[in-house]
Amino acid sequence: MTTNSPSDIQAIIQQIIKFRDERDWEQFHDARNLAMCLNVEASELLEVFLWKKPEEAKIEKIEEELADVFYAAFLLAEKYGFDVKEIVTKKLMKNAEKYPIEKALGSNKKYDEL
């Protein structure tokens, strides 16, 4: 069944854009700043696990910081007109070639070491 409604990802991106535009923040969201924001937010996610066992990290903080990572990543994708589903699918296909199951199964080696 086909529908004209946007995908879940596209709907989330539209919510982010609405939030951003209501605050007139697009002026600050050039590609460079969004890439830096993504890095900072990823670092804040990493900080949730600092000096802890993974199971000791607070799930609420993981959720919050991960949402911030998605926020920056989705805005950066939107900035370049990327279809998130398409670029992730394309990358998975590329990785499937680099990491064939018969060589990569259960291995943590990089593709050039398999």
C-alpha positions, 0 to 999 in steps of 0.5 A: 500500500502506498501512502503520501505521508512522509516517512518516520525519519522525514517526519522527525526531520520536519519536527526538528526544522520547525523547532529550529525555525521557530527560534530563528536558529538556521542562521547558526546551522551551516554545515561546518557548525552542524558537523562540530555540533554532531561531534560535541554531542557524540562526545557528550554521549561518550561522556555518559559512559566515562569511568563506568561499566556500560550497565552503570550508565544512566539510560535517560542520559544515553537517550538524551545525548543520542537524541542530540546526536540524531538532531545534529546528524539529521539537520546536516543530512537535510542541509545537503538534501540527503535522504537518510534512508537512502544514504544509510542503505547505500553505506550498508551495501558498501560495508557488506562488500567490504565485510562479507559474512564468510570472512567477517562473521564473529571477527572484529578485524578491519576489512583490510585484515580479513 
